[in-house]
Amino acid sequence: MNALILRRPFLQQRIRSLTSSLITTRTMRIQSIPMWVGSSNNYAYLVVDDKTKDAVIIDPAHPSEVAPVLKEAIEDGTINLTAIVNTHHHWDHAGGNTEILNELGKPLDIIGGKDCQKVTKTPAHGETFNIGSIAVKALHTPCHTQDSICWFMQDGDEKAVFTGDTLFHGGCGKFFEGTGEEMHKALNVTLASLPDDTRVFPGHEYTKSNVKFALSVSHNDAIQDLDAFADENKETQGRFTIGDEKRHNVFMMPQDPGIQKVTGETEPVAIMTKLRELKNNFK
């Protein structure tokens, strides 16, 4: 274990807490399915309510890697797959919907933004539905795409948010279809309003590159802890919370004097816009 981690008992305590949560949860079960490892490093997520076995698959964009997992779970009776859920319409998130339906040979709802492949339902912002006993809320976060939706899920004390390409550990998505104002609202209003202990499950494994940029902007302890963790762990999904992101994600720290100095801005939207510009040009 890296000496930097050993010097920071807070980080070790948080890791133990999250690891314990991942192991002991028996109601909302989340299985990560890595896709295109070594290139785009995407994640699909199978979310299961163990009480009812009802389940959804989030962003199963690469069917050859996802369908076998789903088929095995369906055939052995451990899940009742009810829907495909998408975070946005990009091909590496929603592009596998049709093939997944064909592979499984069963009708499924496709829940996502209006431009997602084969979409059948687009919940309004704040609209809720259930996966068994898991409560799901749609959080519209337009910017990366205009149909981006983050999915907040809760079962008792367990809370998770699936953020697609809107929020990453230590970073955020490019503003392909939106503005700094929209991303500021998405991160620092919509997602920041979630409980701090909400675990974050992003659409890609980008933590190493994100923290490299973050260290060019700030060297606070939380960012250094994230750097150490990413050095020791190839997969970081679900290991950090909304509260953590407020401490180590420079895109969620517009009040930080050091970030204001680096960007030359004090207004939050201007800071967001400048940070994205700097990240886009970062080598």
N, C-alpha and C positions, 0 to 999 in steps of 0.2 A: 504494500500500500504506500502510495506517495507520502513523503514526509509532510507535505503541505496539508494533506487531509488530517494526518495525525495531530497536527498542531491546532486543529480547529474542531473542538468537541461539538460545537453547534451543528456542523455539517454532518459529523458521524451520527449524532442523535437523530437528525432529520432523516438520514438514509435508513437507519434502523427502523424508524417509525413507518416510513413509506414501505419498506420491504415487508415489515410485519403486516401492514394493511393489505399488501398484495397477496400474502400467503393466507391470511385468516379470513378474508372476505368470502362468504359462501352465498351471498345473495346476488350482487352484481359482479359477474365474472367477466374480465376483459382479457381477450387473447390477441396479442399482436401478431400479425402475419407480415413479415418483411418481404418487400418486392423489389426487384431490380437492384439487389445489393451490389454495391461497387460502382453503380452509375447514378441513377436518380434517387436511390435509397428511400423509396416510398414505404408507407405502412398502410395496410388494411387492418381493421379491427373487428373482431367478432365479439359482440356484447351479448351476454346470456344472463337471463334471470333464472338462477338455479332453482327457485321455488316452483316455477311453472315450466321451465325449459324453453320458454319463448326467447327468441334471439333475433338480432339484426346483424348484417354485415355492412361495415362502413367502408366506402371507397375501394371495392374489390376490382381494381383497374387491370390487374394482370391475372386473368382467369387460370392460366396454367399453374400458377403458384397458389391460388386461393381455392379454386373449385375442389381439389382433392381434400383439403382440410374440411370444407363444408360437407362434402359427400360422406366422409368418414363419420363426422359427428351426427349427420342425419341418419345414416344407416345403423349406427350403434345406439340410436335413441337418446343421445345426450342433449340434442337441441331440437326445437321446433322453429325453423327459420321462417320468419314472417315478412321480412322486408329487406331491401337494399336501401341504404341511406347514403346520400352523397353530400360532401361539403361544398362542392362547386362543380362547374361543368367541364373543366379541363380534362383532356383525354386520359391523363395519368391519374385521374380520380374517378371519373364517371364513364370512361371509355370502355369498360368491361361489362357494363350492365347487360347488354343484349346477349353476349356470349355466356355470362353466368346463368341467365334465364334458360338458355338453350341447354347448357351443361346439366343443370339440375332438373329440367323437364317439369317444373312446377310453377304455377303463377305466384308472383310476389309483388307486393306494392314496391314502387320505387319512389322514395321520399327524398326530395332535394329541391334545389333551385330550379327555376322555370326552364333553364337551358340545358339541364342534365339529360343525358341519353335515356330515352324511354320513360321519363319522369311521369308518375301518375298522381302525385300529391306534392304540393308546395305549401307547407304551413306558413301562416302569417308570423311576423315577428312577435315573439312572446307566446305563440300558440303551443299547447301541450298535447302530448299523447303518452301512452304507456307501452312499455315492453314488459308484460307481466306486471310485477310490482315496482318496476323501475319507471320513475317519472322522467319524461323527456321534454325539454323546452327548446324551441327553435329561436336562435339569436341571429338575426340578420346583421351581417358585418360586411357590407359592400365596400370594395376597394380593389383587392387583388383581382376579383371579378365582381360584377354587379350582382351575381346570384349567389355569392358566398354566404353560407349559413354555418354557424358553429352550433354544436349540439350539447347542451348541458343536461347531464343525467344525474339523478339522485335516487338512492334507495336507503332510507334511514340516514345514518351518519355518513355514508359513502357518497362522495361527489366526484364527478369527472366531467371534463369538457373536451370535445373533439373539435379541433380548431383548423383542420385542413391546412391551407396555405396562408391563413390569416396570422396566427401566432405560432411561432416556434420557440423552443427553449433558447432564450437569449437573442431572439430576433423576430422578424416579421416578414411577410411576403412582399414581393414587388407590387408596385401600384399599377398593374397592367391596365385596369379599367377604372381607376379611381384616383383620388387625390390625397394629399397629406391630411386634409381635414377629415376625410372619411376614415383613414386609418387611425388617426388620433381618437376619433369617436369609437371605432371598433375596439381598440386596445384599452384606452384609458377612461372610457365611459362604460361601454357595454360589458367587456370582459372583466375590467377592473372592479365592477360592481358585484361580481360573483364572490361567494365566500372564499376567504384566503386559503382554506384547506382543500380547495377544488384541485384535483390532479389534472394536469394538462397532457393531452395526447395529440401531438401534431401530426401532420401528413407526411413529413419527411424527417430523416435523421440528418439534421444540419447543424447540430450543436457545436461541433469542432470549428467549423468555419464561422459560425456566428460569434463564438467567444473570442476568436482571433480578432475580429473587427471590434468587438466590445472593448478589448484591452487597448485598442488604439485610441479609445475615447475616454475610458475610465479604468482605474486600477483598484476599485473598492474591493473589500474583502469578499463580498458575495460573488463578484465576477471572477476573482482568483479561485474561489472554491469551485465554481462551475468549470473553469479551465482544468483544474485538477481532476474533477469527476469525469469530464469528457476524455481526458488522457487515459483513465483507467477503465472506461466502459464504452464499448462500441455502440451499445444501444442505451439511449437515455429517455425514451418515451415513457411518460407516466411517472417519472421519478422526481418531478418537480411540480410545484403547485402555483396557483395564481399569486399567492403571497410571495413565493420565491421569485417569480417573474418581476414583481414590483421592485425587487432588490437587485437582480442581476441582468435585467433586460433593459438596455439603454433606451429602447423605443418606448418604454413604460416609465421613464424617469425624467420627465420634462422639467421637474422642479429642482433637479440636481445642478448646483452651481458649476461644477466641472464640465458637465455636458453643455450647459449654456455657454460656457467660455469657448469650448471647442467648436460649437456651431456658430457662435457669434449672434445667437438669437436668445430671446427670453420668452417669446410668445409660444405656447405649446404646439400649435399647428406649424408654425415656421420651423420649430425645432424638429418636428417629425419629418417635414419635407427635406430639410437639410441633412438629417441623418440618413435618410434613404438615398439621397444623392451621393453622400460620402460612401455608403455601403456599396452602391452600384459601381463605383469607381475604385473600390478597394481591391488591392492585389494580395 
